[in-house]
Amino acid sequence: MPKNTRVGLPWLTETHENSPMTISLSELLVLGQGKDLTSERGVSCSGELPAASDPDLVDRAIAARATLGNRALILGHHYQRDEVIRFADITGDSFKLAQAAAEQSEAEFIIFCGVHFMAESADILTSASQKVILPDLAAGCSMADMATAQQVNDCWKVLQELGVAEKTTPVTYMNSSAAIKSFTGEHGGTICTSSNAEKSLRWAFDKSEKVLFLPDQHLGRNTAVSNLGLAIEDCVLWNPWKPMGGLSESEILNAKMILWRGHCSVHGRFTEESVKEVRTRVPGVKVIVHPECQHEVVLAADEVGSTEKIIRTVTNSPAGSKWAIGTELNLVSRLASQNPDKEIVFLDKTVCYCSTMNRIDLPHLVWAMESIIAGHVVNEIKVDPTVAKFSKLALEQMLAL
């Protein structure tokens, strides 16, 4: 943590050297000392905010980046630490970065500061001569891990046995492994992100009666009900750990949306109670949340949208406006820093960054760059050619929408 940042309770207050601005991120529970059992956990938090890296690394990073020049392209997801975002050539959500990877054919190295499934997608969409590097191989995604290829194939076999597979189009969220994307492409489906989920689902329903939505139940449910006008009853939840997904034959036959039992460990933490509490604490506040949040949270919010929409909405809002944001804390903190004329608070009481995304830090980025300069490519992400073939079909379908 920068030396000019101080953390206390009940407020997390960040004071910047060049500005008298103070950011109130929210009333917080000290991790390890408080619990909220109603939230969807799934990752453990140490109770400490991520510390900033050694300042001496900044000079090394600047030198390495200059040496690499146009040979390298650094992509940075919005949920990354500020120290990493500083060196990103392009920042964005998973959809924007997927597009960037597909379009940047001149870069020899794509250094992806995100998580594993994003780097896989970049490898699939780039040419064979380009090398995609993930600075830390431990940067994964708990949501992506909630759907394995074997589990999805088992689900599809059940749909085939019931005679509904041919009436079903798989739509897979970008937050999934290459193997799941490959399954989707092989069965005529598409990939989506939170930015284009509605468009993707409309496309799928134009060609079939049902959709198998993987792996985030909340994005699927929220888009189907809030954007497409389906009823909650049209959606059933497939539990991969139970026979027939824990569903009856009639439930599967009557469903329009078969939702996979997966969720984001960060966005699943927000609750309806969080929304009620912040409205009481901050009079006049507007609540904006990501569609990976639970349906009750989305219904209680004023605005719902992708990461890019959240950034646009808050940035373009009038001075003096107040926002409680339900998304990853790195982004919320950055938005607060960039909008000193607004009051921006974090929706959850518990400080918990995306623990896997935060594995990408300045030491790993510097190591990856300096290794390339020394002639050693580290942590290259390579997707199996057969998996890549069908994954690319699904990804290209997404980009074509």
C-alpha positions as semicolon CSV with decimal commas, in nm:
position;residue;x (nm);y (nm);z (nm)
1;M;0,000;0,000;0,000
2;P;0,139;0,347;-0,084
3;K;0,283;0,535;0,211
4;N;0,027;0,812;0,162
5;T;-0,265;0,575;0,209
6;R;-0,413;0,514;0,546
7;V;-0,673;0,254;0,639
8;G;-0,900;0,277;0,937
9;L;-1,245;0,188;1,057
10;P;-1,523;0,260;0,997
11;W;-1,383;0,426;0,683
12;L;-1,120;0,333;0,431
13;T;-0,970;0,671;0,348
14;E;-0,723;0,732;0,069
15;T;-0,548;1,068;0,048
16;H;-0,350;1,153;-0,263
17;E;-0,032;1,361;-0,252
18;N;-0,140;1,591;-0,535
19;S;-0,496;1,640;-0,422
20;P;-0,679;1,707;-0,097
21;M;-0,943;1,457;-0,212
22;T;-1,057;1,196;0,035
23;I;-1,224;0,876;-0,085
24;S;-1,472;0,701;0,138
25;L;-1,493;0,344;0,012
26;S;-1,732;0,213;0,277
27;E;-1,788;0,105;0,631
28;L;-1,580;-0,209;0,654
29;L;-1,562;-0,530;0,848
30;V;-1,210;-0,630;0,943
31;L;-1,153;-0,951;0,754
32;G;-1,089;-1,244;0,982
33;Q;-1,286;-1,070;1,258
34;G;-1,627;-1,032;1,099
35;K;-1,853;-1,258;0,897
36;D;-2,141;-1,218;0,658
37;L;-2,278;-1,566;0,605
38;T;-2,551;-1,449;0,366
39;S;-2,303;-1,362;0,092
40;E;-2,168;-1,600;-0,168
41;R;-1,813;-1,656;-0,055
42;G;-1,588;-1,889;-0,244
43;V;-1,253;-1,721;-0,195
44;S;-1,069;-1,656;0,128
45;C;-0,938;-1,312;0,211
46;S;-0,637;-1,244;0,428
47;G;-0,783;-0,934;0,589
48;E;-0,510;-0,712;0,449
49;L;-0,517;-0,478;0,154
50;P;-0,261;-0,570;-0,114
51;A;0,065;-0,389;-0,051
52;A;0,229;-0,187;-0,327
53;S;0,544;-0,332;-0,475
54;D;0,896;-0,204;-0,416
55;P;0,918;0,144;-0,574
56;D;1,257;0,048;-0,723
57;L;1,069;-0,186;-0,954
58;V;0,900;0,108;-1,123
59;D;1,226;0,219;-1,285
60;R;1,294;-0,137;-1,400
61;A;0,944;-0,160;-1,543
62;I;0,984;0,169;-1,730
63;A;1,320;0,057;-1,872
64;A;1,192;-0,288;-1,974
65;R;0,881;-0,145;-2,137
66;A;1,092;0,100;-2,337
67;T;1,329;-0,174;-2,448
68;L;1,047;-0,399;-2,569
69;G;0,876;-0,118;-2,759
70;N;0,635;-0,239;-3,027
71;R;0,745;-0,599;-2,983
72;A;0,511;-0,626;-2,686
73;L;0,151;-0,531;-2,615
74;I;0,039;-0,515;-2,253
75;L;-0,331;-0,569;-2,190
76;G;-0,470;-0,475;-1,849
77;H;-0,809;-0,574;-1,712
78;H;-0,997;-0,308;-1,516
79;Y;-0,970;-0,514;-1,197
80;Q;-0,591;-0,501;-1,195
81;R;-0,385;-0,310;-0,942
82;D;-0,300;0,052;-1,027
83;E;0,071;-0,034;-1,040
84;V;-0,005;-0,276;-1,325
85;I;-0,263;-0,061;-1,505
86;R;0,001;0,212;-1,525
87;F;0,194;0,003;-1,778
88;A;-0,102;-0,129;-1,978
89;D;-0,121;-0,020;-2,342
90;I;-0,492;-0,105;-2,350
91;T;-0,727;-0,135;-2,053
92;G;-1,074;-0,277;-2,063
93;D;-1,317;-0,551;-1,970
94;S;-1,281;-0,902;-2,109
95;F;-1,476;-0,819;-2,428
96;K;-1,267;-0,514;-2,515
97;L;-0,942;-0,697;-2,444
98;A;-1,051;-0,995;-2,655
99;Q;-1,112;-0,757;-2,943
100;A;-0,775;-0,590;-2,887
101;A;-0,594;-0,923;-2,889
102;A;-0,761;-1,016;-3,217
103;E;-0,672;-0,684;-3,378
104;Q;-0,310;-0,640;-3,267
105;S;-0,135;-0,860;-3,524
106;E;0,194;-0,671;-3,519
107;A;0,289;-0,740;-3,157
108;E;0,522;-1,037;-3,109
109;F;0,431;-1,073;-2,742
110;I;0,091;-1,020;-2,578
111;I;0,142;-0,975;-2,205
112;F;-0,203;-1,030;-2,057
113;C;-0,250;-0,878;-1,714
114;G;-0,572;-1,053;-1,631
115;V;-0,657;-1,414;-1,549
116;H;-0,597;-1,746;-1,720
117;F;-0,915;-1,773;-1,928
118;M;-0,849;-1,428;-2,076
119;A;-0,498;-1,526;-2,181
120;E;-0,638;-1,845;-2,335
121;S;-0,883;-1,641;-2,541
122;A;-0,602;-1,413;-2,655
123;D;-0,397;-1,715;-2,766
124;I;-0,694;-1,849;-2,961
125;L;-0,759;-1,519;-3,138
126;T;-0,397;-1,424;-3,218
127;S;-0,172;-1,565;-3,487
128;A;0,058;-1,864;-3,447
129;S;0,360;-1,633;-3,453
130;Q;0,243;-1,437;-3,150
131;K;0,311;-1,549;-2,794
132;V;0,066;-1,481;-2,511
133;I;0,216;-1,447;-2,164
134;L;0,037;-1,455;-1,828
135;P;0,273;-1,298;-1,570
136;D;0,151;-1,533;-1,294
137;L;0,007;-1,874;-1,384
138;A;-0,179;-1,879;-1,051
139;A;-0,406;-1,598;-1,174
140;G;-0,713;-1,807;-1,239
141;C;-1,088;-1,761;-1,192
142;S;-1,302;-1,943;-0,939
143;M;-1,608;-1,902;-1,161
144;A;-1,435;-2,061;-1,458
145;D;-1,337;-2,353;-1,236
146;M;-1,702;-2,417;-1,151
147;A;-1,763;-2,582;-1,489
148;T;-1,533;-2,860;-1,612
149;A;-1,542;-3,013;-1,958
150;Q;-1,652;-3,350;-1,821
151;Q;-1,936;-3,196;-1,623
152;V;-2,062;-3,001;-1,923
153;N;-2,042;-3,305;-2,150
154;D;-2,238;-3,505;-1,893
155;C;-2,503;-3,235;-1,887
156;W;-2,527;-3,235;-2,267
157;K;-2,571;-3,615;-2,268
158;V;-2,873;-3,576;-2,042
159;L;-3,020;-3,317;-2,278
160;Q;-2,959;-3,555;-2,569
161;E;-3,130;-3,841;-2,387
162;L;-3,431;-3,619;-2,324
163;G;-3,441;-3,515;-2,690
164;V;-3,383;-3,144;-2,624
165;A;-3,016;-3,100;-2,712
166;E;-3,100;-3,025;-3,075
167;K;-3,336;-2,752;-2,950
168;T;-3,071;-2,600;-2,721
169;T;-2,794;-2,350;-2,800
170;P;-2,507;-2,314;-2,552
171;V;-2,408;-1,959;-2,460
172;T;-2,092;-1,940;-2,256
173;Y;-1,968;-1,644;-2,058
174;M;-1,616;-1,530;-2,138
175;N;-1,524;-1,627;-1,781
176;S;-1,476;-1,992;-1,874
177;S;-1,197;-2,226;-1,973
178;A;-1,094;-2,285;-2,332
179;A;-1,237;-2,636;-2,302
180;I;-1,584;-2,497;-2,227
181;K;-1,554;-2,244;-2,508
182;S;-1,459;-2,533;-2,736
183;F;-1,770;-2,727;-2,634
184;T;-1,976;-2,419;-2,712
185;G;-1,826;-2,374;-3,056
186;E;-1,862;-2,741;-3,140
187;H;-2,234;-2,726;-3,060
188;G;-2,311;-2,411;-3,255
189;G;-2,311;-2,165;-2,967
190;T;-2,145;-1,835;-2,889
191;I;-1,941;-1,668;-2,620
192;C;-2,071;-1,359;-2,444
193;T;-1,951;-1,098;-2,199
194;S;-2,153;-0,880;-1,965
195;S;-2,139;-0,614;-2,238
196;N;-2,316;-0,821;-2,502
197;A;-2,501;-1,091;-2,307
198;E;-2,841;-0,961;-2,417
199;K;-2,742;-0,958;-2,784
200;S;-2,594;-1,307;-2,752
201;L;-2,906;-1,450;-2,589
202;R;-3,135;-1,293;-2,848
203;W;-2,919;-1,450;-3,119
204;A;-2,941;-1,789;-2,947
205;F;-3,318;-1,777;-2,902
206;D;-3,361;-1,684;-3,267
207;K;-3,214;-2,023;-3,358
208;S;-3,338;-2,248;-3,078
209;E;-3,601;-2,296;-2,809
210;K;-3,363;-2,329;-2,516
211;V;-3,029;-2,194;-2,397
212;L;-2,772;-2,368;-2,183
213;F;-2,596;-2,076;-2,012
214;L;-2,248;-2,138;-1,869
215;P;-2,103;-2,089;-1,610
216;D;-2,247;-1,781;-1,431
217;Q;-2,606;-1,831;-1,322
218;H;-2,654;-1,467;-1,221
219;L;-2,557;-1,307;-1,552
220;G;-2,778;-1,556;-1,733
221;R;-3,077;-1,508;-1,505
222;N;-3,050;-1,130;-1,488
223;T;-3,019;-1,093;-1,865
224;A;-3,302;-1,335;-1,939
225;V;-3,545;-1,180;-1,692
226;S;-3,451;-0,811;-1,694
227;N;-3,358;-0,773;-2,063
228;L;-3,545;-1,046;-2,250
229;G;-3,862;-1,046;-2,042
230;L;-3,852;-1,412;-1,944
231;A;-4,002;-1,519;-1,613
232;I;-3,798;-1,651;-1,325
233;E;-3,989;-1,976;-1,373
234;D;-3,846;-2,005;-1,725
235;C;-3,501;-2,048;-1,570
236;V;-3,380;-2,365;-1,397
237;L;-3,049;-2,419;-1,219
238;W;-2,828;-2,712;-1,323
239;N;-2,620;-2,844;-1,033
240;P;-2,332;-3,047;-1,182
241;W;-2,286;-3,235;-0,856
242;K;-2,633;-3,393;-0,865
243;P;-2,788;-3,652;-1,099
244;M;-2,968;-3,477;-1,385
245;G;-2,843;-3,151;-1,241
246;G;-3,081;-3,187;-0,949
247;L;-3,375;-3,129;-1,185
248;S;-3,675;-3,333;-1,283
249;E;-3,740;-3,432;-1,642
250;S;-4,036;-3,196;-1,664
251;E;-3,831;-2,904;-1,527
252;I;-3,572;-2,954;-1,801
253;L;-3,833;-2,997;-2,073
254;N;-4,025;-2,685;-1,972
255;A;-3,726;-2,457;-1,911
256;K;-3,615;-2,193;-2,157
257;M;-3,292;-2,111;-1,974
258;I;-3,082;-2,387;-1,819
259;L;-2,843;-2,199;-1,593
260;W;-2,519;-2,354;-1,473
261;R;-2,462;-2,343;-1,097
262;G;-2,168;-2,105;-1,099
263;H;-2,104;-1,754;-0,975
264;C;-1,840;-1,485;-0,930
265;S;-1,688;-1,498;-0,584
266;V;-1,655;-1,118;-0,577
267;H;-1,989;-1,006;-0,720
268;G;-2,177;-1,279;-0,535
269;R;-2,082;-1,112;-0,207
270;F;-2,317;-0,818;-0,256
271;T;-2,660;-0,855;-0,099
272;E;-2,996;-0,680;-0,099
273;E;-2,916;-0,578;0,257
274;S;-2,600;-0,404;0,129
275;V;-2,818;-0,190;-0,096
276;K;-3,060;-0,102;0,183
277;E;-2,776;-0,017;0,421
278;V;-2,597;0,217;0,181
279;R;-2,919;0,402;0,096
280;T;-2,968;0,471;0,467
281;R;-2,606;0,571;0,524
282;V;-2,564;0,786;0,212
283;P;-2,886;0,980;0,142
284;G;-2,942;1,039;-0,228
285;V;-2,696;0,771;-0,337
286;K;-2,747;0,582;-0,661
287;V;-2,657;0,217;-0,667
288;I;-2,496;0,067;-0,977
289;V;-2,404;-0,301;-0,990
290;H;-2,258;-0,557;-1,226
291;P;-2,500;-0,818;-1,370
292;E;-2,292;-1,094;-1,208
293;C;-2,461;-0,990;-0,883
294;Q;-2,752;-1,187;-0,738
295;H;-3,093;-1,116;-0,891
296;E;-3,225;-0,954;-0,573
297;V;-2,934;-0,708;-0,577
298;V;-2,993;-0,622;-0,942
299;L;-3,363;-0,555;-0,872
300;A;-3,273;-0,328;-0,581
301;A;-3,014;-0,126;-0,776
302;D;-3,073;0,190;-0,978
303;E;-2,841;0,092;-1,263
304;V;-2,704;-0,239;-1,387
305;G;-2,427;-0,283;-1,638
306;S;-2,096;-0,423;-1,750
307;T;-1,768;-0,291;-1,623
308;E;-1,744;-0,055;-1,919
309;K;-2,098;0,072;-1,857
310;I;-2,024;0,130;-1,490
311;I;-1,719;0,337;-1,582
312;R;-1,911;0,542;-1,842
313;T;-2,210;0,600;-1,617
314;V;-2,013;0,718;-1,317
315;T;-1,765;0,922;-1,521
316;N;-2,040;1,102;-1,714
317;S;-2,259;1,169;-1,410
318;P;-2,288;1,527;-1,282
319;A;-2,059;1,670;-1,018
320;G;-2,189;1,614;-0,669
321;S;-2,359;1,287;-0,753
322;K;-2,325;0,994;-0,516
323;W;-2,263;0,636;-0,623
324;A;-2,244;0,303;-0,445
325;I;-2,076;0,058;-0,681
326;G;-2,114;-0,318;-0,670
327;T;-1,809;-0,448;-0,852
328;E;-1,442;-0,528;-0,787
329;L;-1,276;-0,298;-0,535
330;N;-0,970;-0,204;-0,744
331;L;-1,198;-0,050;-1,004
332;V;-1,417;0,123;-0,746
333;S;-1,110;0,278;-0,583
334;R;-0,977;0,389;-0,923
335;L;-1,311;0,546;-1,018
336;A;-1,315;0,735;-0,690
337;S;-0,965;0,866;-0,757
338;Q;-1,059;0,976;-1,108
339;N;-1,385;1,144;-1,002
340;P;-1,299;1,368;-0,704
341;D;-1,613;1,577;-0,762
342;K;-1,836;1,280;-0,673
343;E;-1,890;1,067;-0,366
344;I;-1,813;0,706;-0,453
345;V;-1,850;0,423;-0,203
346;F;-1,801;0,049;-0,220
347;L;-2,121;-0,151;-0,183
348;D;-1,985;-0,432;0,036
349;K;-1,880;-0,390;0,398
350;T;-1,595;-0,636;0,358
351;V;-1,280;-0,543;0,170
352;C;-1,208;-0,829;-0,068
353;Y;-1,035;-0,786;-0,399
354;C;-1,050;-1,050;-0,670
355;S;-0,782;-1,263;-0,509
356;T;-0,671;-1,435;-0,830
357;M;-0,668;-1,119;-1,042
358;N;-0,450;-0,957;-0,779
359;R;-0,181;-1,219;-0,824
360;I;-0,066;-1,014;-1,121
361;D;0,154;-0,750;-0,961
362;L;0,449;-0,535;-1,062
363;P;0,714;-0,795;-0,967
364;H;0,553;-1,052;-1,198
365;L;0,510;-0,801;-1,479
366;V;0,874;-0,687;-1,454
367;W;0,991;-1,049;-1,443
368;A;0,792;-1,133;-1,757
369;M;0,926;-0,832;-1,949
370;E;1,288;-0,872;-1,839
371;S;1,274;-1,243;-1,923
372;I;1,166;-1,164;-2,279
373;I;1,451;-0,915;-2,312
374;A;1,691;-1,184;-2,190
375;G;1,559;-1,422;-2,454
376;H;1,345;-1,640;-2,227
377;V;0,969;-1,652;-2,279
378;V;0,800;-1,737;-1,948
379;N;0,446;-1,848;-1,871
380;E;0,341;-1,876;-2,233
381;I;-0,023;-1,977;-2,268
382;K;-0,084;-2,237;-2,538
383;V;-0,426;-2,381;-2,611
384;D;-0,451;-2,728;-2,765
385;P;-0,509;-2,691;-3,142
386;T;-0,833;-2,892;-3,144
387;V;-0,969;-2,702;-2,846
388;A;-0,859;-2,377;-3,005
389;K;-1,034;-2,462;-3,334
390;F;-1,382;-2,488;-3,184
391;S;-1,319;-2,215;-2,925
392;K;-1,234;-1,979;-3,207
393;L;-1,565;-2,054;-3,378
394;A;-1,751;-1,949;-3,064
395;L;-1,533;-1,643;-3,003
396;E;-1,562;-1,528;-3,365
397;Q;-1,939;-1,566;-3,340
398;M;-1,929;-1,335;-3,040
399;L;-1,716;-1,078;-3,220
400;A;-1,952;-1,094;-3,520
401;L;-2,263;-1,007;-3,315
